[in-house]
Amino acid sequence: MKRECPLKRKGPWYLCLIGEGVQRLPLSLALLLGSFLGLLTYYLWRPRTGIALNNLHRVWEGKKSEVELRQIARRMYQNFGKGFVEFLRLPLLTPQNLHDCVSIEGMEHLEAARARGRGVFLLSAHFGNWELLSAVIALSGIPMNVLAKKIRNVPIDRFINSIRRGSGVNPIDKQNGGENILGRLRNNEAVGFVLDQHANATEGVTVRFFGQEASTYKSLALLARRYKVPIVPVFIIRERLGFHRMVLEPALELCKGKNVNDSILEDTQQCMNVLERFIRNYPDQWIWLHRRWKK
């Protein structure tokens, strides 16, 4: 008897079919397929590849050769392809088997932050497999929420969020999630922020990122200050085929100055310094496809 797709009626039929196929493959073969698709995208998606290479030149001009920069871009696409395959396989992840693919360092920092009873913000980026990161935290017994921008294609948005929810991760609409965030914090839950994209003038503050001015969302620093919520940095690093290392760091020491604007600027800069440190150490694991340094 044919097995029914676990995501039936929760997304486009073709994504359901691809997800079913990827879940049936051995992990190593599925990841090799993802790597191939990522590399193919590097060559076919030329406009975005151009953006990635331009970003890499901005950061490492004169420090890395053209060959090295293109190698970083290719590996980034391959990692992105592997991440896509791993995302489709998240329904197979359980509390019992998650340690077969992820080691966790620093969970005590998250537990210490939650012990304050005000909830916790998790600072991260589009780095490594950030979707797997959220699922690992949720499957470790921590109530986990992520801010996510709605995708215009409603069936695809529904499909992605159904996989998130299936792993115990609750997506919160990035544009209209204010009350939802506060409710989750009151329940002492974790709320994940990816803070690596360009923000418009009304939503952002200008900080330094890789030595260049970059408008960055101020909402994380603003909410953390207003509601006295700790910010814990967390990143997931792809170490070898099919295995990751998740690293949680101590909560940031936030500015306690009386000037709100200066405090928000200083705390946002501190957040970006953390992101930059991880990206410098693992440049092929950050998604360079975004126009990060808009004027």
C-alpha positions in Angstrom: 0.0 0.0 0.0 1.4 3.4 -0.9 2.5 5.5 2.1 0.7 8.9 2.3 2.8 12.0 2.3 3.1 13.3 5.9 2.7 16.8 4.6 -0.3 16.1 2.4 -2.5 19.2 1.9 0.1 21.4 3.7 1.9 22.5 0.6 2.4 22.1 -3.2 2.2 18.5 -4.4 5.7 18.8 -6.0 7.3 19.8 -2.7 5.5 17.0 -0.9 6.8 14.6 -3.6 10.4 15.9 -3.3 10.2 15.8 0.5 9.0 12.2 0.4 11.8 11.2 -2.0 14.5 12.9 0.0 13.3 11.2 3.2 13.5 7.8 1.5 17.1 8.2 0.5 20.0 7.3 2.7 21.3 10.5 4.4 24.7 10.5 2.7 23.1 10.2 -0.7 20.5 12.9 0.0 23.3 15.3 1.1 25.3 14.5 -2.0 22.2 15.3 -4.1 21.8 18.6 -2.1 25.4 19.5 -2.7 25.1 18.9 -6.4 21.9 21.0 -6.7 23.6 23.8 -4.8 26.6 23.7 -7.1 24.3 23.7 -10.1 22.5 26.7 -8.7 25.9 28.5 -8.3 26.3 28.4 -12.1 22.7 28.9 -13.1 21.5 31.6 -10.7 23.9 34.2 -12.0 22.3 37.4 -10.7 22.5 36.1 -7.1 25.9 34.6 -7.6 27.0 38.0 -8.7 25.6 39.6 -5.5 27.5 36.9 -3.4 30.8 37.6 -5.1 30.3 41.3 -4.8 29.7 40.9 -1.0 32.8 38.7 -0.7 34.9 41.3 -2.6 33.7 44.0 -0.2 34.8 42.1 2.8 38.0 40.4 1.6 39.3 42.6 -1.2 43.1 42.4 -1.1 43.0 39.7 1.6 41.8 36.7 -0.4 42.4 35.9 -4.1 39.7 35.6 -6.7 40.1 31.9 -6.7 39.5 31.7 -2.9 36.5 34.0 -3.1 34.9 31.8 -5.7 35.6 28.7 -3.7 33.8 30.2 -0.7 30.8 31.1 -2.9 30.7 27.6 -4.4 30.9 25.9 -0.9 28.2 28.3 0.3 25.9 27.1 -2.4 26.7 23.5 -1.7 26.0 24.0 2.0 22.8 25.7 1.1 21.8 22.7 -1.0 22.6 20.4 1.9 20.6 22.5 4.2 17.6 22.4 1.9 17.7 18.6 1.9 18.2 18.5 5.7 15.2 20.8 6.1 13.0 18.4 4.1 14.2 15.6 6.4 13.4 17.3 9.6 10.2 15.2 10.1 12.6 12.3 10.7 14.4 14.0 13.5 13.4 13.0 17.1 14.7 13.7 20.6 16.2 10.2 20.5 18.2 10.5 17.3 19.1 14.2 17.1 22.5 13.6 18.8 23.4 11.3 15.8 23.7 14.5 13.7 24.3 17.3 16.2 26.6 17.9 19.2 25.5 20.7 21.5 27.9 23.0 23.4 26.8 25.6 26.0 23.2 24.6 26.7 23.8 25.7 30.2 24.0 29.3 29.0 20.4 29.0 27.6 19.2 27.4 30.8 20.8 30.1 32.9 19.1 32.8 30.8 15.7 31.1 31.1 16.3 30.8 34.9 15.7 34.6 35.1 12.1 33.9 34.1 11.8 36.6 31.4 12.1 34.4 28.4 15.2 34.6 26.2 16.1 35.9 22.8 18.3 33.7 20.7 20.7 35.7 18.4 21.7 34.0 15.2 22.0 34.4 11.4 21.4 32.7 8.1 24.4 30.6 9.0 24.9 26.9 8.8 21.6 25.1 8.9 19.6 27.7 10.9 16.4 25.7 10.5 18.0 22.6 12.0 19.3 24.8 14.9 15.7 25.8 15.8 14.5 22.2 15.6 17.3 20.9 17.8 16.5 23.4 20.5 12.8 22.5 20.4 13.5 18.8 20.5 15.8 19.4 23.4 12.8 20.4 25.4 13.0 24.2 25.1 9.8 26.0 23.9 11.1 27.5 20.7 9.8 30.3 18.4 11.3 31.9 15.4 10.5 35.2 13.7 9.9 34.5 10.1 8.9 36.7 7.2 5.9 35.5 5.3 6.6 34.1 1.8 4.3 35.6 -0.8 3.5 32.2 -2.3 1.0 31.0 0.3 1.2 27.2 -0.4 5.0 27.3 -0.1 4.8 29.4 3.1 2.4 26.9 4.6 4.6 24.0 3.6 7.7 25.5 5.2 5.8 26.4 8.4 4.3 22.9 8.6 7.8 21.4 8.7 8.8 23.9 11.4 5.8 23.1 13.5 6.3 19.4 13.0 9.7 19.8 14.7 8.2 21.8 17.6 9.2 25.2 16.3 6.5 27.9 16.3 6.9 30.5 13.5 5.9 34.1 14.4 5.0 36.6 11.7 7.9 39.0 11.5 5.7 41.9 10.6 2.7 41.5 13.0 4.1 39.3 15.8 4.6 41.9 18.6 1.9 40.6 20.9 2.8 37.0 20.1 6.4 37.6 21.0 5.5 39.2 24.4 3.1 36.3 25.2 5.9 33.8 24.4 8.3 35.7 26.6 5.8 35.7 29.5 5.7 31.9 29.2 9.5 31.9 29.5 10.0 30.6 26.0 12.8 31.2 23.5 12.4 33.5 20.6 14.9 33.3 17.7 16.1 36.3 15.8 18.3 36.2 12.6 19.9 39.7 12.5 21.9 39.7 9.4 19.7 41.4 6.8 19.4 45.0 5.7 16.8 47.1 7.5 15.1 50.2 6.2 15.7 53.6 7.8 12.7 53.5 10.1 13.3 49.9 11.4 17.1 50.0 11.6 20.2 51.6 13.1 23.5 52.0 11.3 26.3 49.9 12.7 29.7 48.6 11.5 29.7 45.1 9.9 33.0 43.9 8.5 34.2 47.5 8.8 31.4 49.0 6.7 28.2 50.8 7.6 25.2 48.4 7.5 21.6 49.3 8.5 20.5 46.6 11.0 17.2 45.9 12.6 17.0 47.5 16.0 14.0 45.5 17.3 16.0 42.9 19.1 18.0 45.4 21.2 14.9 47.5 21.8 12.8 44.6 23.0 15.6 43.2 25.1 16.1 46.6 26.8 12.4 47.4 27.3 11.5 44.0 28.8 14.9 43.0 30.3 15.2 39.9 28.2 18.6 38.2 27.9 20.1 37.7 24.5 22.0 34.4 24.0 24.1 33.9 20.8 23.6 30.5 19.1 25.1 29.2 15.9 25.3 25.8 14.2 28.4 24.8 12.3 28.5 22.1 9.6 31.5 20.0 10.5 31.4 17.0 8.2 28.9 15.2 6.0 25.7 14.8 8.0 27.1 16.2 11.3 26.8 19.6 12.9 28.1 21.4 16.1 25.7 23.8 17.8 27.4 26.4 20.0 25.6 28.6 22.6 27.4 31.4 24.2 26.8 33.3 27.5 24.1 36.0 27.4 25.4 39.3 26.2 26.1 42.1 28.7 23.7 44.7 27.5 24.1 48.4 27.8 22.4 49.9 30.9 22.8 53.6 30.0 19.9 56.0 30.3 20.1 57.2 26.7 17.8 54.7 24.9 19.1 55.5 21.4 22.7 55.1 22.4 22.0 51.9 24.2 20.2 50.4 21.3 23.0 51.3 19.0 25.6 49.9 21.3 23.7 46.6 21.8 23.0 46.2 18.1 26.7 46.7 17.4 27.5 44.1 20.0 25.2 41.6 18.3 26.8 42.3 14.9 30.2 41.8 16.3 29.2 38.3 17.4 27.8 37.5 13.9 31.0 38.8 12.2 33.2 36.7 14.4 31.4 33.5 13.4 31.3 34.5 9.7 35.0 35.3 9.6 35.8 31.9 11.1 33.4 30.0 8.8 32.8 32.2 5.7 31.3 29.5 3.5 28.6 28.8 6.1 27.0 32.3 5.9 24.5 33.0 3.1 26.2 35.8 1.1 23.2 36.2 -1.3 21.5 39.1 0.4 22.3 42.8 -0.5 23.6 43.4 3.0 25.3 46.8 2.4 22.6 48.9 0.7 23.1 52.6 0.5 
